[in-house]
Amino acid sequence: MSSLDDLLLHESDGLHLHIRRRYQQAETMIVREVQNTYAWDFPITAALDVGAHIGSWTLTAKQKYPHAQIVAVEVEPENFS
């Protein structure tokens, strides 16, 4: 489990989430990829994010489509703690 001392606040395009210091480069790249590479030109009303990792897709989707119902599932406790 990550302690708060091991987390960095990542802010991008109005999205705020914590990334782990030891994975800072990789997790920053993942967030940027989700925000800039994925197609967001279709409406999302419901989604299941399996393998949610640190939640960047879920948070981006909720930011873009606040009324969408989204369930995020992540089995690795360190990714969401």
KAZIMO-V746815 format. One line per field, one symbol per residue. ss: DSSP state (H for helix, E for strand, L for the rest). A space follows every 10 residues. Layout:
ss=???
This chain:
ss=LLLHHHEEEE EELLEEEEEE HHHHHHHHHH HHHHHHLLLL LLLLLEEEEE LLLLLHHHHH HHHHLLLLEE EEELLLHHHH L
